[in-house]
């Protein structure tokens, strides 16, 4: 995939989430699981839009991506708090999300400093 590293990392995190959701109970799969996947997909969509947007518009897409990522992180934490999935897998996913958040923050900071 020829893309930005942040998009690739988000894509990899999404694949991990799909694997986690595969093991969720049906009650949670179609509510919290699907909602979390949608938050990830929204984040990826906003990152791709920011990548292709002209410089004056990048910031708004990155802010939306940051918000979507924060919502996804909260949903992941809820999966952990409700003890619905293996905590090791959740911690690994949370580490990836933290890395993505740092990358996103750096990109956002660079768009406002130019």
Beta strands, then each sheet from edge to edge (+ up, - down):
end
